[in-house]
Amino acid sequence: MNRKPLVWLLLSLVLAAYAVSIFVSNTHQAWWSTVSGIIIAAASLVMAWRFGRELKNNRRP
């Protein structure tokens, strides 16, 4: 198995954990903190999508 899909998965998990920590850390956050959390969560979803795409590409003969 190629290591590249695992890099996408690791990056996705790290970004998701960071986004969750932004949302959980404080209820009285500034608006930019919430916006950055949403952007990081979206980036995490993109990395998860890339992980799935790389897995599918590696399974093809």
Beta strands, then each sheet from edge to edge (+ up, - down):
end
